[in-house]
Amino acid sequence: MYDEKIDNSVALFLDHSLAQLAILLIKNTVGIHTQTWNVNSFKTISPLIYKTMEAIMEDYKHQWTLHEMANISNLSKYQFAHLFKEITGLSPYSWLQLYRIIRSQEYLKNTGKSILDIALDCGFSSVSVYNQLFKRLYGGTPGTFRKKLTR
């Protein structure tokens, strides 16, 4: 009985820690990742989720709905959202937003585009949503990030 409680506690901890760990890794490696995520491991774990990830990454600027994502994997919205979170530790929308943030760093580093243009080019609904998410993840605005790169 005691060992079973420990096993359940460890499983619960790991389930909730993986998403937080992913966010911590992204947060602490700002500016050094590639333009994209390697999602090949999901090909064998869940081909349906992999197929959707690939589609989202190809068209990350699109204003995706849960219905559109679920259709790619031929699942209901509920089944898709549940499976996606179970596999990745993040909701589909959170995963998409993180992917957009990663892609935006390339624009910040390699172009002179305005923050507004970068936000819109990366699929964010507004510059304020982009700034808030960037600041929440990295503790600073995209403009601050860009300034640090040019020093």
C-alpha positions as CSV (number, residue, x, y, z in Angstrom):
1,M,0.0,0.0,0.0
2,Y,2.8,2.5,0.9
3,D,4.8,1.6,-2.2
4,E,1.7,2.1,-4.3
5,K,1.2,5.6,-2.9
6,I,4.9,6.5,-3.6
7,D,4.6,5.2,-7.2
8,N,1.4,7.3,-7.7
9,S,3.1,10.3,-6.1
10,V,6.1,10.0,-8.4
11,A,3.9,9.6,-11.5
12,L,1.8,12.6,-10.5
13,F,5.0,14.7,-9.9
14,L,6.5,13.7,-13.3
15,D,3.2,14.4,-15.1
16,H,3.1,17.9,-13.8
17,S,6.8,18.5,-13.9
18,L,7.5,17.8,-17.5
19,A,5.6,20.9,-18.8
20,Q,7.3,23.1,-16.2
21,L,10.7,21.6,-17.0
22,A,10.1,22.3,-20.7
23,I,9.2,25.9,-20.0
24,L,12.2,26.3,-17.7
25,L,14.5,25.0,-20.4
26,I,13.0,27.5,-22.9
27,K,13.3,30.3,-20.4
28,N,16.9,29.6,-19.6
29,T,18.1,29.1,-23.1
30,V,16.6,32.2,-24.6
31,G,18.2,33.0,-28.0
32,I,20.2,29.8,-28.4
33,H,17.7,27.4,-29.8
34,T,17.1,26.6,-33.4
35,Q,14.3,28.0,-35.5
36,T,12.2,24.9,-34.8
37,W,11.6,22.1,-32.4
38,N,12.6,18.5,-33.2
39,V,9.4,16.6,-32.9
40,N,10.6,13.4,-34.5
41,S,10.3,11.5,-31.2
42,F,6.5,12.0,-31.3
43,K,6.4,10.1,-34.6
44,T,6.6,6.8,-32.7
45,I,4.9,7.9,-29.5
46,S,1.8,9.3,-31.2
47,P,1.7,9.5,-35.0
48,L,-1.6,11.4,-34.8
49,I,-0.1,14.1,-32.5
50,Y,3.1,14.2,-34.6
51,K,1.1,14.8,-37.8
52,T,-0.7,17.7,-36.2
53,M,2.6,19.2,-34.8
54,E,4.1,19.1,-38.2
55,A,1.1,20.9,-39.7
56,I,1.1,23.5,-37.0
57,M,4.9,24.1,-37.4
58,E,4.5,24.4,-41.2
59,D,1.8,27.1,-40.8
60,Y,2.4,28.5,-37.3
61,K,1.3,32.0,-38.4
62,H,-2.2,30.7,-39.0
63,Q,-4.9,31.4,-36.3
64,W,-5.4,27.7,-35.5
65,T,-8.6,26.5,-33.8
66,L,-8.8,23.4,-31.7
67,H,-11.3,22.0,-34.2
68,E,-8.7,22.5,-37.1
69,M,-6.0,20.8,-35.1
70,A,-8.2,17.9,-34.1
71,N,-9.3,17.4,-37.7
72,I,-5.7,16.8,-38.8
73,S,-5.5,13.9,-36.3
74,N,-9.0,12.7,-37.0
75,L,-10.0,13.0,-33.4
76,S,-12.7,14.9,-31.6
77,K,-11.7,18.2,-30.1
78,Y,-11.9,16.7,-26.6
79,Q,-9.9,13.5,-27.5
80,F,-7.3,15.6,-29.3
81,A,-6.8,18.2,-26.5
82,H,-6.6,15.4,-23.9
83,L,-4.1,13.3,-25.9
84,F,-2.0,16.3,-26.9
85,K,-1.6,17.4,-23.2
86,E,-1.0,13.8,-22.1
87,I,1.8,13.4,-24.6
88,T,3.4,16.8,-24.5
89,G,2.5,18.2,-21.0
90,L,1.1,21.3,-22.6
91,S,-2.2,22.2,-24.2
92,P,-2.2,22.5,-28.0
93,Y,-2.6,26.3,-27.8
94,S,0.2,26.7,-25.2
95,W,2.5,24.5,-27.4
96,L,1.7,26.7,-30.4
97,Q,2.4,29.9,-28.5
98,L,5.7,28.6,-27.3
99,Y,6.6,27.6,-30.8
100,R,5.7,31.0,-32.0
101,I,7.9,32.6,-29.4
102,I,10.9,30.5,-30.4
103,R,10.4,31.4,-34.1
104,S,10.1,35.1,-33.2
105,Q,13.6,35.0,-31.6
106,E,15.0,34.5,-35.1
107,Y,13.2,37.6,-36.4
108,L,14.5,39.6,-33.4
109,K,18.0,38.4,-33.9
110,N,18.2,38.6,-37.7
111,T,15.9,41.4,-38.9
112,G,15.2,45.0,-38.2
113,K,11.5,44.4,-38.3
114,S,9.4,46.2,-35.7
115,I,8.2,44.3,-32.7
116,L,4.6,44.8,-34.0
117,D,5.5,43.3,-37.4
118,I,7.3,40.3,-35.8
119,A,4.3,39.6,-33.5
120,L,1.9,39.6,-36.4
121,D,4.3,37.7,-38.7
122,C,4.5,35.0,-36.0
123,G,0.8,34.6,-35.7
124,F,0.1,36.5,-32.4
125,S,-3.2,38.2,-32.3
126,S,-1.6,41.4,-31.1
127,V,1.7,42.9,-30.0
128,S,0.4,43.1,-26.5
129,V,-0.3,39.4,-26.3
130,Y,3.2,38.8,-27.7
131,N,4.9,41.2,-25.3
132,Q,3.1,39.7,-22.3
133,L,3.9,36.1,-23.2
134,F,7.5,37.0,-24.0
135,K,7.9,38.9,-20.7
136,R,6.3,36.1,-18.7
137,L,8.6,33.5,-20.2
138,Y,11.8,35.5,-20.2
139,G,11.4,38.3,-17.7
140,G,11.9,41.0,-20.3
141,T,10.2,42.3,-23.4
142,P,11.2,41.4,-27.0
143,G,12.7,44.8,-27.3
144,T,15.0,44.2,-24.3
145,F,16.0,40.9,-25.8
146,R,16.9,42.5,-29.1
147,K,19.0,45.2,-27.3
148,K,20.9,42.6,-25.4
149,L,21.8,40.9,-28.7
150,T,23.2,44.1,-30.2
151,R,25.6,44.9,-27.3
